[in-house]
């Protein structure tokens, strides 16, 4: 089951996106609709709201008077938090019931206005944010919802900022233009990413990668992607992962790299790695058969200590490699030392960048990166290993303390 979290600021156009995804075949869980359902007359939710805010929030028909309640909570963080503390747990419980009833191969879209504010992003395979500039959303509220400027600004202030939502997004849908432009983006997302992702997830297979060794200039978004995916991994295998570290070329500012995020998952032992494997697969990161060891370096301990488990993601639009290694093992230590050596030494970055560029040119035009990766391996042993170990000795470098 592919789980998508859909969010966006007020008047961003999120409802249009939700409706389109449902038309295309998604199972839609609408948090706004559920928030109304859990405070219907006779419910525990309504009783608790009345107890907290008084009987004046009820209309003549005994139903919740939403404008009256809104006037009480918007602009008051304390009262809004009290309301959310009542409604959000009830909504989540009802949403969980709907998700549990969905088919195993379904694409389930949860429309959650406050997804970012409630820090639920890591619960989903992807977070989709519907985005529009603040001035555009303000104009829509004034023109189409009949709101006063003051009320509209209060609603916007009660939500996450635009930058906070964008930072949480795996996918951003731009709704600053026409409705048709937005719908076209949704259709492209469904056809090109969500359906293949769901298919790979159900089959337990990684996404196909046909791109050769194309190096791209360093992008700051790589660090943000790594942080988001790391949180997702920790949620998927909660209690089994000691730490997740961004490693590889995309973790080194200023270094050109293939657009592939490499993450190292530290575990207490390979038994923990094997226990985590099905959870990581369910989270969108299936294990890759036959990829279970690193190349031992000269003078290193027993080659058997270089064992690892390798996973890759099922999402066709964001390549990710997951190296599951035992904390304290030589492969775990090497990955961290290599990253920190490159980060600390411009000359090392230049040396490695030149080597990668030469190999990328040699293997340009190939449909995969296996030959490129295999050709790089001797450099790690013959060039990087002696230089970085000398650097580590000279600087007193030590790995993170979670190794213990």
C-alpha positions as a printed NumPy array, in Angstrom:
array([[  0.   ,   0.   ,   0.   ],
       [  1.433,   3.339,  -1.077],
       [  0.688,   6.048,   1.479],
       [  0.708,   9.665,   0.317],
       [  0.398,  12.662,   2.613],
       [ -1.245,  15.611,   0.845],
       [ -1.119,  19.092,   2.311],
       [ -1.061,  22.776,   1.464],
       [ -1.874,  26.119,   2.987],
       [ -5.414,  27.459,   3.106],
       [ -6.662,  28.389,  -0.397],
       [ -3.745,  26.601,  -2.048],
       [ -5.983,  24.348,  -4.14 ],
       [ -5.442,  21.154,  -2.162],
       [ -9.066,  20.057,  -2.519],
       [ -8.782,  20.189,  -6.315],
       [ -5.749,  17.926,  -6.158],
       [ -7.418,  15.514,  -3.741],
       [-10.481,  15.21 ,  -5.955],
       [ -8.353,  14.564,  -9.03 ],
       [ -6.315,  11.867,  -7.318],
       [ -9.522,  10.188,  -6.209],
       [-10.777,  10.331,  -9.805],
       [ -7.584,   8.625, -10.953],
       [ -8.1  ,   5.761,  -8.5  ],
       [ -6.663,   6.772,  -5.147],
       [ -8.364,   5.966,  -1.854],
       [ -8.915,   9.403,  -0.332],
       [ -8.873,  10.067,   3.392],
       [-10.055,  13.652,   3.893],
       [ -8.974,  14.996,   7.271],
       [-11.31 ,  18.003,   6.999],
       [-14.287,  15.709,   6.399],
       [-13.221,  13.487,   9.281],
       [-12.767,  16.523,  11.521],
       [-16.431,  17.288,  10.929],
       [-17.473,  13.69 ,  11.421],
       [-15.793,  13.302,  14.827],
       [-17.693,  16.306,  16.256],
       [-21.144,  15.421,  14.977],
       [-23.959,  15.518,  17.559],
       [-23.768,  12.591,  19.926],
       [-20.032,  12.042,  19.505],
       [-17.345,  12.021,  22.159],
       [-15.568,  14.73 ,  20.178],
       [-18.428,  17.214,  20.382],
       [-18.895,  16.558,  24.082],
       [-15.226,  17.343,  24.717],
       [-15.308,  20.513,  22.586],
       [-18.335,  21.805,  24.503],
       [-16.663,  20.949,  27.799],
       [-13.568,  22.916,  26.774],
       [-15.156,  25.931,  25.054],
       [-18.683,  26.131,  26.484],
       [-22.16 ,  25.618,  25.112],
       [-22.068,  28.855,  23.127],
       [-20.162,  27.058,  20.355],
       [-23.322,  25.099,  19.53 ],
       [-25.931,  26.289,  17.07 ],
       [-29.707,  26.064,  17.567],
       [-29.711,  22.605,  15.959],
       [-27.161,  21.266,  18.451],
       [-24.397,  21.149,  15.88 ],
       [-21.041,  22.845,  16.186],
       [-21.134,  26.486,  15.08 ],
       [-17.817,  26.51 ,  13.225],
       [-17.55 ,  30.262,  12.562],
       [-18.162,  30.941,  16.254],
       [-15.574,  28.358,  17.299],
       [-13.123,  29.7  ,  14.724],
       [-13.44 ,  33.189,  16.151],
       [-12.442,  31.81 ,  19.545],
       [ -9.367,  29.838,  18.483],
       [ -7.763,  31.626,  15.54 ],
       [ -5.395,  34.235,  16.868],
       [ -5.057,  32.378,  20.175],
       [ -2.334,  29.686,  20.013],
       [ -3.354,  28.267,  23.38 ],
       [ -7.011,  27.806,  22.493],
       [ -6.15 ,  26.468,  19.036],
       [ -3.808,  23.931,  20.628],
       [ -6.608,  22.863,  22.997],
       [ -8.966,  22.298,  20.066],
       [ -6.351,  20.403,  18.073],
       [ -5.613,  18.255,  21.115],
       [ -9.235,  17.113,  21.094],
       [ -9.847,  16.717,  17.372],
       [ -6.538,  15.481,  15.931],
       [ -6.298,  12.167,  17.849],
       [ -9.895,  11.341,  16.899],
       [ -9.233,  12.149,  13.249],
       [ -6.07 ,  10.046,  13.199],
       [ -7.889,   7.072,  14.696],
       [-10.678,   7.316,  12.12 ],
       [ -8.146,   7.737,   9.302],
       [ -6.289,   4.64 ,  10.499],
       [ -9.513,   2.623,  10.246],
       [-10.031,   3.726,   6.63 ],
       [ -6.423,   2.962,   5.68 ],
       [ -6.616,  -0.478,   7.286],
       [ -9.671,  -1.277,   5.148],
       [ -7.954,  -0.308,   1.862],
       [ -6.594,  -2.921,  -0.562],
       [ -2.926,  -3.896,  -0.19 ],
       [ -2.072,  -2.521,  -3.638],
       [ -4.001,   0.74 ,  -3.181],
       [ -2.654,   4.269,  -3.398],
       [ -3.991,   5.902,  -0.24 ],
       [ -3.968,   9.708,  -0.166],
       [ -4.482,  11.37 ,   3.206],
       [ -5.515,  15.002,   2.8  ],
       [ -4.163,  16.637,   5.969],
       [ -4.161,  20.446,   6.174],
       [ -1.857,  20.478,   9.222],
       [  0.438,  17.636,   8.188],
       [  3.566,  19.779,   8.539],
       [  2.458,  21.384,  11.788],
       [  1.763,  17.984,  13.366],
       [  5.052,  16.486,  12.058],
       [  3.446,  13.527,  10.297],
       [  5.62 ,  13.588,   7.171],
       [  7.714,  10.533,   8.024],
       [  4.546,   8.413,   8.285],
       [  4.111,   8.527,   4.498],
       [  6.011,   7.231,   1.5  ],
       [  5.719,  10.695,  -0.05 ],
       [  4.503,  14.115,   1.028],
       [  2.808,  16.151,  -1.709],
       [  2.497,  19.893,  -1.124],
       [  0.133,  22.06 ,  -3.167],
       [  1.814,  25.436,  -3.338],
       [  0.776,  28.971,  -4.209],
       [  2.352,  32.279,  -3.174],
       [  0.919,  33.869,  -0.043],
       [ -0.462,  36.869,  -1.922],
       [ -2.294,  34.583,  -4.346],
       [ -3.857,  32.595,  -1.509],
       [ -4.85 ,  35.801,   0.298],
       [ -6.566,  37.129,  -2.81 ],
       [ -8.483,  33.864,  -3.241],
       [ -9.758,  33.997,   0.332],
       [-10.934,  37.578,  -0.103],
       [-12.516,  37.091,  -3.523],
       [-13.897,  33.553,  -3.363],
       [-14.532,  32.889,   0.311],
       [-15.804,  36.3  ,   1.344],
       [-13.351,  36.52 ,   4.222],
       [-12.1  ,  39.748,   5.683],
       [ -8.426,  40.498,   5.274],
       [ -7.907,  40.228,   9.017],
       [ -9.591,  36.83 ,   9.233],
       [ -7.676,  35.518,   6.23 ],
       [ -4.344,  36.601,   7.655],
       [ -5.208,  34.999,  10.988],
       [ -5.923,  31.688,   9.257],
       [ -2.64 ,  31.861,   7.367],
       [ -0.694,  32.748,  10.52 ],
       [ -2.151,  29.721,  12.318],
       [ -0.558,  27.389,   9.755],
       [  3.028,  26.553,   8.851],
       [  4.849,  29.035,   6.681],
       [  5.192,  28.448,   2.985],
       [  8.915,  27.705,   3.395],
       [  8.211,  25.148,   6.109],
       [  5.782,  23.304,   3.861],
       [  8.179,  23.34 ,   0.915],
       [ 10.961,  21.954,   3.109],
       [  8.708,  19.019,   4.056],
       [  7.718,  18.246,   0.46 ],
       [  8.827,  15.338,  -1.69 ],
       [  6.595,  16.695,  -4.452],
       [  5.509,  20.299,  -5.014],
       [  2.5  ,  21.035,  -7.232],
       [  2.419,  24.651,  -8.392],
       [ -1.043,  26.222,  -8.242],
       [ -0.163,  29.803,  -9.058],
       [ -1.731,  29.46 , -12.519],
       [ -4.816,  27.888, -14.05 ],
       [ -6.777,  24.946, -12.686],
       [ -5.946,  22.974, -15.824],
       [ -2.246,  23.523, -15.247],
       [ -2.661,  22.076, -11.755],
       [ -4.666,  19.09 , -13.015],
       [ -2.02 ,  18.333, -15.645],
       [  0.611,  18.18 , -12.904],
       [ -1.542,  15.806, -10.874],
       [ -2.044,  13.52 , -13.861],
       [  1.683,  13.47 , -14.54 ],
       [  2.404,  12.672, -10.904],
       [ -0.108,   9.823, -10.929],
       [  1.064,   8.251, -14.187],
       [  4.809,   8.761, -13.91 ],
       [  5.46 ,   8.367, -10.194],
       [  2.631,   7.122,  -7.995],
       [  1.474,   4.184, -10.107],
       [  5.015,   2.862, -10.762],
       [  5.929,   3.437,  -7.104],
       [  2.88 ,   1.465,  -5.93 ],
       [  3.686,  -1.331,  -8.374],
       [  7.299,  -1.583,  -7.178],
       [  6.2  ,  -1.457,  -3.551],
       [  3.721,  -4.302,  -4.015],
       [  6.347,  -6.407,  -5.801],
       [  9.072,  -5.602,  -3.275],
       [ 11.446,  -4.407,  -5.987],
       [ 13.603,  -1.318,  -6.393],
       [ 12.827,   1.226,  -9.071],
       [ 14.587,   0.682, -12.388],
       [ 17.512,   3.005, -13.033],
       [ 18.615,   3.381, -16.636],
       [ 20.708,   6.521, -16.314],
       [ 24.455,   6.34 , -16.798],
       [ 27.134,   8.065, -14.679],
       [ 26.003,  11.646, -15.168],
       [ 27.578,  14.05 , -12.675],
       [ 25.646,  17.134, -11.617],
       [ 26.818,  20.23 ,  -9.725],
       [ 26.252,  20.072,  -5.97 ],
       [ 22.718,  20.997,  -4.933],
       [ 21.68 ,  22.136,  -1.451],
       [ 18.425,  20.212,  -1.807],
       [ 20.377,  16.95 ,  -1.491],
       [ 20.886,  17.59 ,   2.22 ],
       [ 17.175,  18.346,   2.671],
       [ 16.2  ,  15.201,   0.779],
       [ 18.572,  13.141,   2.914],
       [ 17.107,  14.514,   6.153],
       [ 13.544,  13.79 ,   5.033],
       [ 14.358,  10.251,   3.915],
       [ 16.368,   9.578,   7.074],
       [ 13.329,  10.409,   9.194],
       [ 11.252,   8.048,   7.06 ],
       [ 13.738,   5.208,   7.587],
       [ 13.768,   5.714,  11.356],
       [  9.98 ,   5.592,  11.408],
       [  9.842,   2.476,   9.238],
       [ 12.272,   0.491,  11.423],
       [ 11.698,   2.191,  14.75 ],
       [ 13.746,   0.727,  17.578],
       [ 16.185,  -1.093,  15.292],
       [ 18.123,   1.829,  13.828],
       [ 20.819,   3.5  ,  15.904],
       [ 21.407,   6.35 ,  13.472],
       [ 21.114,   7.375,   9.838],
       [ 23.961,   9.344,   8.259],
       [ 24.101,  11.072,   4.899],
       [ 27.22 ,   9.718,   3.165],
       [ 28.638,   9.622,  -0.36 ],
       [ 29.217,  12.455,  -2.779],
       [ 25.847,  14.164,  -2.281],
       [ 26.792,  14.684,   1.383],
       [ 29.864,  16.777,   0.521],
       [ 29.114,  20.461,  -0.21 ],
       [ 30.71 ,  21.633,  -3.436],
       [ 31.283,  18.156,  -4.878],
       [ 29.678,  17.158,  -8.179],
       [ 27.771,  13.879,  -7.929],
       [ 25.251,  11.569,  -9.49 ],
       [ 21.764,  12.545,  -8.325],
       [ 21.578,   9.602,  -5.931],
       [ 21.234,   9.999,  -2.162],
       [ 23.409,   7.557,  -0.201],
       [ 22.448,   6.932,   3.42 ],
       [ 24.175,   4.754,   5.991],
       [ 21.9  ,   3.044,   8.493],
       [ 23.725,   1.999,  11.657],
       [ 22.435,  -1.086,  13.482],
       [ 23.655,  -3.117,  16.433],
       [ 24.255,  -6.265,  14.386],
       [ 23.384,  -8.006,  11.139],
       [ 20.537,  -9.784,  12.913],
       [ 18.993,  -6.354,  13.55 ],
       [ 19.579,  -5.504,   9.878],
       [ 17.706,  -8.634,   8.809],
       [ 14.865,  -7.922,  11.229],
       [ 14.621,  -4.389,   9.845],
       [ 14.636,  -5.536,   6.207],
       [ 10.881,  -6.208,   5.772],
       [ 10.038,  -2.991,   7.603],
       [ 12.322,  -0.988,   5.352],
       [ 10.771,  -2.702,   2.322],
       [  7.278,  -1.764,   3.502],
       [  8.556,   1.782,   3.948],
       [  9.582,   1.897,   0.29 ],
       [ 13.167,   0.611,   0.499],
       [ 13.372,  -3.08 ,  -0.504],
       [ 16.56 ,  -5.077,  -0.047],
       [ 18.658,  -5.661,  -3.156],
       [ 19.701,  -9.322,  -3.457],
       [ 23.376, -10.09 ,  -3.944],
       [ 24.703,  -6.803,  -2.571],
       [ 25.995,  -7.759,   0.842],
       [ 29.592,  -6.668,   1.372],
       [ 32.095,  -3.864,   0.967],
       [ 35.603,  -4.243,  -0.416],
       [ 38.055,  -4.731,   2.483],
       [ 40.871,  -2.175,   2.643],
       [ 44.599,  -2.963,   3.136],
       [ 45.499,  -3.875,   6.682],
       [ 41.833,  -3.899,   7.672],
       [ 40.309,  -6.497,   9.998],
       [ 38.766,  -9.789,   8.931],
       [ 36.952,  -9.407,   5.574],
       [ 33.892, -10.952,   7.21 ],
       [ 33.493,  -7.748,   9.199],
       [ 32.817,  -5.831,   5.963],
       [ 29.396,  -7.411,   5.528],
       [ 26.398,  -5.113,   5.061],
       [ 22.829,  -5.16 ,   3.811],
       [ 21.966,  -3.013,   0.815],
       [ 18.55 ,  -1.522,   0.063],
       [ 17.333,   0.842,  -2.629],
       [ 14.078,   2.709,  -2.99 ],
       [ 10.996,   1.792,  -4.957],
       [ 10.265,   5.414,  -5.884],
       [ 11.131,   5.945,  -9.573],
       [ 11.725,   9.677,  -9.157],
       [ 14.232,   9.878,  -6.291],
       [ 17.119,   7.374,  -6.414],
       [ 18.316,   6.373,  -2.934],
       [ 20.91 ,   3.818,  -1.817],
       [ 20.665,   2.489,   1.754],
       [ 23.796,   0.896,   3.225],
       [ 22.874,  -0.968,   6.423],
       [ 26.068,  -1.538,   8.394],
       [ 26.901,  -2.607,  11.933],
       [ 27.939,   0.374,  14.027],
       [ 31.656,   0.12 ,  14.732],
       [ 32.373,  -2.144,  11.76 ],
       [ 35.185,  -1.196,   9.353],
       [ 32.791,  -0.458,   6.479],
       [ 30.701,   1.815,   8.703],
       [ 33.833,   3.623,   9.879],
       [ 35.235,   3.962,   6.355],
       [ 32.067,   5.598,   4.977],
       [ 32.02 ,   8.227,   7.718],
       [ 35.743,   8.916,   7.607],
       [ 35.717,   9.275,   3.819],
       [ 32.855,  11.773,   3.97 ],
       [ 34.462,  13.83 ,   6.726],
       [ 37.854,  13.781,   4.991],
       [ 36.299,  15.18 ,   1.819],
       [ 34.33 ,  17.789,   3.74 ],
       [ 37.425,  18.999,   5.591],
       [ 39.917,  19.049,   2.696],
       [ 39.452,  21.057,  -0.511],
       [ 42.442,  19.254,  -2.03 ],
       [ 40.825,  15.877,  -1.352],
       [ 37.593,  17.033,  -2.957],
       [ 39.496,  18.24 ,  -6.016],
       [ 41.366,  14.95 ,  -6.28 ],
       [ 38.2  ,  12.862,  -6.014],
       [ 36.219,  15.138,  -8.329],
       [ 38.86 ,  14.775, -11.011],
       [ 38.874,  11.003, -10.707],
       [ 35.086,  10.841, -10.954],
       [ 34.975,  13.187, -13.932],
       [ 37.528,  11.071, -15.812],
       [ 35.541,   7.895, -15.215],
       [ 32.206,   9.539, -16.022],
       [ 33.639,  10.609, -19.376],
       [ 35.004,   7.104, -19.997],
       [ 31.652,   5.439, -19.304],
       [ 29.416,   8.149, -20.779],
       [ 26.504,   6.796, -22.776],
       [ 26.117,   3.594, -20.773],
       [ 22.629,   2.769, -19.505],
       [ 23.794,   1.957, -15.98 ],
       [ 26.495,   2.806, -13.464],
       [ 27.881,  -0.619, -12.522],
       [ 31.03 ,  -0.349, -14.684],
       [ 31.618,   3.205, -13.451],
       [ 31.298,   2.118,  -9.807],
       [ 33.578,  -0.898, -10.256],
       [ 36.22 ,   1.257, -11.963],
       [ 36.189,   3.673,  -9.001],
       [ 36.816,   0.981,  -6.403],
       [ 40.632,   0.655,  -6.731],
       [ 40.979,   4.412,  -6.132],
       [ 39.244,   4.069,  -2.756],
       [ 41.815,   1.456,  -1.725],
       [ 45.005,   2.706,  -3.348],
       [ 44.577,   6.488,  -3.109],
       [ 41.887,   7.483,  -0.615],
       [ 42.654,   4.902,   2.095],
       [ 46.243,   5.975,   2.921],
       [ 45.481,   9.684,   2.612],
       [ 42.385,   9.666,   4.77 ],
       [ 43.85 ,   7.428,   7.464],
       [ 46.844,   9.77 ,   7.705],
       [ 44.425,  12.699,   7.989],
       [ 42.407,  10.917,  10.681],
       [ 45.562,  10.175,  12.7  ],
       [ 46.793,  13.761,  12.373],
       [ 43.494,  15.369,  13.349],
       [ 42.302,  12.872,  15.94 ],
       [ 39.18 ,  12.132,  13.943],
       [ 36.83 ,   9.696,  15.639],
       [ 33.473,   8.252,  14.547],
       [ 30.198,   9.107,  16.32 ],
       [ 29.709,   7.845,  19.857],
       [ 26.688,   5.709,  18.989],
       [ 29.255,   3.097,  17.846],
       [ 29.281,   1.821,  21.406]])
